[in-house]
Amino acid sequence: MRMYLISDNVDTYTGLRLAGIEGTVVHEEAELKEALTRAFSDKSIGIVLLTEKFGRLFPEIIDDVKLNRKQPLIVEIPDRHGTGRKADFITSYVNEAIGLKL
């Protein structure tokens, strides 16, 4: 299985392209839906990498895919501007999940 990138900027695309990961650059909701459909139709793709911006701009699309599809695995990655998450993201996530303050 291979990875496929759907990015909102050329820099992230170029960096991962140098690492051997194919992908596409999209900016609009319709382009994102089309890119996801193409990725889902290719059975050799096991992981779809999405820049975090898509999770913020189109959460309904990303959440629907994550909840209703077993494959490919959707992974949100930071882009060249860094992550949009707060510094203690993992700690707060664990606190919410198990109810313990770490």
Backbone as JSON Lines, residues from 0, in Angstrom:
{"i":0,"aa":"M","n":[0.85,-1.19,0.0],"ca":[0.0,0.0,0.0],"c":[0.89,1.24,0.0]}
{"i":1,"aa":"R","n":[0.34,2.28,-0.58],"ca":[1.13,3.5,-0.67],"c":[0.36,4.68,-0.1]}
{"i":2,"aa":"M","n":[1.09,5.79,0.08],"ca":[0.49,7.01,0.61],"c":[0.18,7.97,-0.54]}
{"i":3,"aa":"Y","n":[-0.78,8.85,-0.27],"ca":[-1.16,9.87,-1.25],"c":[-1.44,11.15,-0.49]}
{"i":4,"aa":"L","n":[-0.93,12.27,-1.0],"ca":[-1.08,13.56,-0.33],"c":[-2.11,14.43,-1.04]}
{"i":5,"aa":"I","n":[-2.99,15.04,-0.24],"ca":[-3.87,16.09,-0.73],"c":[-3.52,17.32,0.1]}
{"i":6,"aa":"S","n":[-2.9,18.3,-0.57],"ca":[-2.36,19.46,0.11],"c":[-3.03,20.74,-0.35]}
{"i":7,"aa":"D","n":[-2.95,21.75,0.51],"ca":[-3.48,23.06,0.14],"c":[-2.37,24.01,-0.32]}
{"i":8,"aa":"N","n":[-1.12,23.55,-0.29],"ca":[-0.03,24.41,-0.76],"c":[1.05,23.6,-1.48]}
{"i":9,"aa":"V","n":[1.74,24.26,-2.35],"ca":[2.74,23.62,-3.2],"c":[3.97,23.21,-2.41]}
{"i":10,"aa":"D","n":[4.32,23.93,-1.36],"ca":[5.53,23.61,-0.58],"c":[5.42,22.23,0.07]}
{"i":11,"aa":"T","n":[4.31,21.96,0.71],"ca":[4.12,20.64,1.34],"c":[4.12,19.56,0.27]}
{"i":12,"aa":"Y","n":[3.44,19.82,-0.83],"ca":[3.4,18.87,-1.94],"c":[4.81,18.57,-2.45]}
{"i":13,"aa":"T","n":[5.62,19.6,-2.66],"ca":[6.97,19.43,-3.18],"c":[7.84,18.65,-2.19]}
{"i":14,"aa":"G","n":[7.74,18.98,-0.92],"ca":[8.53,18.26,0.09],"c":[8.22,16.78,0.14]}
{"i":15,"aa":"L","n":[6.95,16.45,0.13],"ca":[6.58,15.03,0.18],"c":[6.81,14.34,-1.16]}
{"i":16,"aa":"R","n":[6.75,15.09,-2.23],"ca":[7.06,14.54,-3.55],"c":[8.53,14.11,-3.59]}
{"i":17,"aa":"L","n":[9.41,14.91,-2.95],"ca":[10.82,14.55,-2.87],"c":[11.04,13.29,-2.04]}
{"i":18,"aa":"A","n":[10.11,13.0,-1.13],"ca":[10.18,11.78,-0.32],"c":[9.52,10.59,-1.03]}
{"i":19,"aa":"G","n":[9.01,10.83,-2.25],"ca":[8.43,9.74,-3.02],"c":[6.93,9.57,-2.88]}
{"i":20,"aa":"I","n":[6.26,10.53,-2.26],"ca":[4.82,10.44,-2.06],"c":[4.12,11.27,-3.13]}
{"i":21,"aa":"E","n":[3.26,10.63,-3.89],"ca":[2.51,11.33,-4.93],"c":[1.36,12.09,-4.28]}
{"i":22,"aa":"G","n":[0.81,13.04,-5.02],"ca":[-0.3,13.79,-4.47],"c":[-0.81,14.84,-5.42]}
{"i":23,"aa":"T","n":[-1.61,15.74,-4.85],"ca":[-2.2,16.82,-5.6],"c":[-2.38,18.03,-4.71]}
{"i":24,"aa":"V","n":[-2.48,19.19,-5.32],"ca":[-2.73,20.44,-4.6],"c":[-4.13,20.91,-4.96]}
{"i":25,"aa":"V","n":[-4.96,21.16,-3.95],"ca":[-6.34,21.63,-4.17],"c":[-6.61,22.82,-3.26]}
{"i":26,"aa":"H","n":[-7.59,23.63,-3.63],"ca":[-7.91,24.81,-2.84],"c":[-9.4,24.94,-2.53]}
{"i":27,"aa":"E","n":[-10.25,24.38,-3.34],"ca":[-11.7,24.53,-3.19],"c":[-12.33,23.23,-2.7]}
{"i":28,"aa":"E","n":[-13.53,23.36,-2.14],"ca":[-14.25,22.2,-1.62],"c":[-14.51,21.16,-2.7]}
{"i":29,"aa":"A","n":[-14.93,21.61,-3.88],"ca":[-15.21,20.68,-4.98],"c":[-13.94,19.93,-5.4]}
{"i":30,"aa":"E","n":[-12.82,20.63,-5.42],"ca":[-11.54,19.98,-5.76],"c":[-11.16,18.94,-4.72]}
{"i":31,"aa":"L","n":[-11.41,19.25,-3.44],"ca":[-11.11,18.31,-2.36],"c":[-11.95,17.05,-2.51]}
{"i":32,"aa":"K","n":[-13.24,17.21,-2.75],"ca":[-14.12,16.05,-2.93],"c":[-13.67,15.19,-4.11]}
{"i":33,"aa":"E","n":[-13.29,15.83,-5.2],"ca":[-12.83,15.1,-6.38],"c":[-11.53,14.36,-6.09]}
{"i":34,"aa":"A","n":[-10.6,15.0,-5.39],"ca":[-9.32,14.36,-5.06],"c":[-9.53,13.17,-4.12]}
{"i":35,"aa":"L","n":[-10.43,13.32,-3.16],"ca":[-10.73,12.2,-2.25],"c":[-11.37,11.05,-3.02]}
{"i":36,"aa":"T","n":[-12.28,11.34,-3.92],"ca":[-12.93,10.3,-4.72],"c":[-11.9,9.54,-5.55]}
{"i":37,"aa":"R","n":[-10.96,10.27,-6.16],"ca":[-9.9,9.61,-6.94],"c":[-9.03,8.73,-6.04]}
{"i":38,"aa":"A","n":[-8.7,9.23,-4.86],"ca":[-7.86,8.46,-3.93],"c":[-8.59,7.2,-3.45]}
{"i":39,"aa":"F","n":[-9.89,7.31,-3.2],"ca":[-10.66,6.15,-2.73],"c":[-10.81,5.09,-3.82]}
{"i":40,"aa":"S","n":[-10.84,5.52,-5.06],"ca":[-11.02,4.56,-6.15],"c":[-9.74,3.78,-6.45]}
{"i":41,"aa":"D","n":[-8.6,4.28,-6.02],"ca":[-7.33,3.6,-6.23],"c":[-7.06,2.69,-5.03]}
{"i":42,"aa":"K","n":[-7.22,1.4,-5.22],"ca":[-7.1,0.42,-4.12],"c":[-5.67,0.26,-3.62]}
{"i":43,"aa":"S","n":[-4.68,0.79,-4.35],"ca":[-3.3,0.68,-3.89],"c":[-2.96,1.74,-2.85]}
{"i":44,"aa":"I","n":[-3.83,2.73,-2.66],"ca":[-3.59,3.79,-1.68],"c":[-4.15,3.35,-0.33]}
{"i":45,"aa":"G","n":[-3.26,3.26,0.66],"ca":[-3.66,2.83,1.99],"c":[-3.76,3.97,2.99]}
{"i":46,"aa":"I","n":[-3.05,5.07,2.72],"ca":[-3.05,6.23,3.62],"c":[-3.18,7.49,2.78]}
{"i":47,"aa":"V","n":[-4.13,8.33,3.15],"ca":[-4.28,9.64,2.51],"c":[-3.84,10.69,3.51]}
{"i":48,"aa":"L","n":[-2.83,11.46,3.16],"ca":[-2.34,12.54,4.0],"c":[-3.04,13.82,3.58]}
{"i":49,"aa":"L","n":[-3.63,14.52,4.54],"ca":[-4.31,15.8,4.29],"c":[-3.67,16.86,5.15]}
{"i":50,"aa":"T","n":[-3.46,18.04,4.61],"ca":[-2.97,19.12,5.46],"c":[-4.08,19.54,6.41]}
{"i":51,"aa":"E","n":[-3.7,19.98,7.6],"ca":[-4.66,20.3,8.67],"c":[-5.67,21.37,8.28]}
{"i":52,"aa":"K","n":[-5.3,22.21,7.34],"ca":[-6.19,23.28,6.92],"c":[-7.54,22.72,6.44]}
{"i":53,"aa":"F","n":[-7.52,21.57,5.77],"ca":[-8.77,20.97,5.29],"c":[-9.67,20.55,6.45]}
{"i":54,"aa":"G","n":[-9.07,20.08,7.53],"ca":[-9.85,19.72,8.71],"c":[-10.53,20.92,9.33]}
{"i":55,"aa":"R","n":[-9.91,22.09,9.24],"ca":[-10.51,23.32,9.77],"c":[-11.55,23.91,8.82]}
{"i":56,"aa":"L","n":[-11.26,23.87,7.52],"ca":[-12.16,24.48,6.54],"c":[-13.37,23.61,6.19]}
{"i":57,"aa":"F","n":[-13.16,22.31,6.1],"ca":[-14.22,21.39,5.68],"c":[-14.36,20.22,6.65]}
{"i":58,"aa":"P","n":[-14.65,20.49,7.93],"ca":[-14.7,19.41,8.91],"c":[-15.77,18.36,8.6]}
{"i":59,"aa":"E","n":[-16.88,18.78,7.99],"ca":[-17.95,17.82,7.71],"c":[-17.5,16.77,6.69]}
{"i":60,"aa":"I","n":[-16.7,17.16,5.71],"ca":[-16.2,16.2,4.72],"c":[-15.21,15.24,5.36]}
{"i":61,"aa":"I","n":[-14.26,15.79,6.09],"ca":[-13.21,14.97,6.7],"c":[-13.78,14.03,7.76]}
{"i":62,"aa":"D","n":[-14.67,14.54,8.62],"ca":[-15.28,13.7,9.65],"c":[-16.11,12.58,9.03]}
{"i":63,"aa":"D","n":[-16.84,12.88,7.97],"ca":[-17.64,11.86,7.3],"c":[-16.76,10.74,6.76]}
{"i":64,"aa":"V","n":[-15.65,11.11,6.16],"ca":[-14.73,10.11,5.63],"c":[-14.14,9.27,6.75]}
{"i":65,"aa":"K","n":[-13.69,9.92,7.81],"ca":[-13.07,9.2,8.93],"c":[-14.04,8.25,9.6]}
{"i":66,"aa":"L","n":[-15.3,8.64,9.72],"ca":[-16.29,7.83,10.42],"c":[-16.9,6.73,9.56]}
{"i":67,"aa":"N","n":[-16.95,6.91,8.26],"ca":[-17.69,5.97,7.41],"c":[-16.84,5.13,6.48]}
{"i":68,"aa":"R","n":[-15.54,5.31,6.49],"ca":[-14.68,4.52,5.6],"c":[-13.6,3.83,6.42]}
{"i":69,"aa":"K","n":[-13.36,2.57,6.12],"ca":[-12.29,1.85,6.8],"c":[-10.96,2.06,6.11]}
{"i":70,"aa":"Q","n":[-11.0,2.16,4.8],"ca":[-9.77,2.4,4.05],"c":[-10.03,3.41,2.97]}
{"i":71,"aa":"P","n":[-9.13,4.22,2.66],"ca":[-7.8,4.38,3.24],"c":[-7.86,5.15,4.56]}
{"i":72,"aa":"L","n":[-6.8,5.04,5.31],"ca":[-6.66,5.78,6.56],"c":[-6.41,7.25,6.24]}
{"i":73,"aa":"I","n":[-7.14,8.15,6.89],"ca":[-6.98,9.59,6.69],"c":[-6.12,10.14,7.83]}
{"i":74,"aa":"V","n":[-5.02,10.8,7.5],"ca":[-4.12,11.37,8.49],"c":[-3.94,12.85,8.17]}
{"i":75,"aa":"E","n":[-4.25,13.7,9.15],"ca":[-4.04,15.14,8.97],"c":[-2.63,15.49,9.42]}
{"i":76,"aa":"I","n":[-1.91,16.23,8.57],"ca":[-0.54,16.6,8.87],"c":[-0.42,18.13,8.85]}
{"i":77,"aa":"P","n":[0.53,18.68,9.63],"ca":[0.76,20.12,9.56],"c":[1.38,20.49,8.22]}
{"i":78,"aa":"D","n":[1.16,21.72,7.8],"ca":[1.78,22.17,6.57],"c":[3.0,23.04,6.91]}
{"i":79,"aa":"R","n":[3.49,23.79,5.96],"ca":[4.71,24.57,6.18],"c":[4.54,25.66,7.22]}
{"i":80,"aa":"H","n":[3.32,26.02,7.55],"ca":[3.06,27.05,8.56],"c":[3.01,26.46,9.97]}
{"i":81,"aa":"G","n":[3.18,25.16,10.09],"ca":[3.12,24.51,11.38],"c":[1.73,24.01,11.69]}
{"i":82,"aa":"T","n":[1.56,23.52,12.88],"ca":[0.28,22.96,13.28],"c":[-0.64,24.04,13.84]}
{"i":83,"aa":"G","n":[-1.91,23.84,13.69],"ca":[-2.88,24.77,14.24],"c":[-3.32,24.37,15.64]}
{"i":84,"aa":"R","n":[-2.72,23.32,16.16],"ca":[-3.11,22.8,17.47],"c":[-2.34,23.51,18.58]}
{"i":85,"aa":"K","n":[-2.95,23.53,19.77],"ca":[-2.26,24.14,20.9],"c":[-1.14,23.22,21.39]}
{"i":86,"aa":"A","n":[-0.25,23.75,22.17],"ca":[0.96,23.02,22.57],"c":[0.67,21.75,23.37]}
{"i":87,"aa":"D","n":[-0.34,21.75,24.21],"ca":[-0.64,20.57,25.03],"c":[-1.76,19.73,24.42]}
{"i":88,"aa":"F","n":[-1.84,19.67,23.12],"ca":[-2.89,18.97,22.4],"c":[-3.0,17.5,22.84]}
{"i":89,"aa":"I","n":[-1.89,16.78,22.9],"ca":[-1.93,15.36,23.23],"c":[-2.38,15.15,24.66]}
{"i":90,"aa":"T","n":[-1.86,15.93,25.6],"ca":[-2.25,15.8,27.0],"c":[-3.74,16.06,27.18]}
{"i":91,"aa":"S","n":[-4.26,17.1,26.58],"ca":[-5.68,17.4,26.72],"c":[-6.54,16.34,26.05]}
{"i":92,"aa":"Y","n":[-6.06,15.77,24.95],"ca":[-6.78,14.7,24.27],"c":[-6.9,13.47,25.18]}
{"i":93,"aa":"V","n":[-5.79,13.1,25.82],"ca":[-5.79,11.96,26.74],"c":[-6.69,12.26,27.94]}
{"i":94,"aa":"N","n":[-6.62,13.48,28.47],"ca":[-7.49,13.86,29.59],"c":[-8.95,13.68,29.24]}
{"i":95,"aa":"E","n":[-9.35,14.11,28.08],"ca":[-10.74,13.97,27.65],"c":[-11.11,12.51,27.44]}
{"i":96,"aa":"A","n":[-10.2,11.74,26.87],"ca":[-10.5,10.35,26.52],"c":[-10.67,9.46,27.74]}
{"i":97,"aa":"I","n":[-9.79,9.61,28.74],"ca":[-9.84,8.7,29.9],"c":[-10.31,9.37,31.18]}
{"i":98,"aa":"G","n":[-10.46,10.67,31.14],"ca":[-10.97,11.37,32.31],"c":[-9.96,11.57,33.43]}
{"i":99,"aa":"L","n":[-8.69,11.41,33.16],"ca":[-7.65,11.6,34.17],"c":[-6.81,12.83,33.8]}
{"i":100,"aa":"K","n":[-6.47,13.58,34.83],"ca":[-5.6,14.73,34.59],"c":[-4.16,14.26,34.72]}
{"i":101,"aa":"L","n":[-3.38,14.48,33.68],"ca":[-1.98,14.04,33.69],"c":[-1.07,15.18,34.05]}
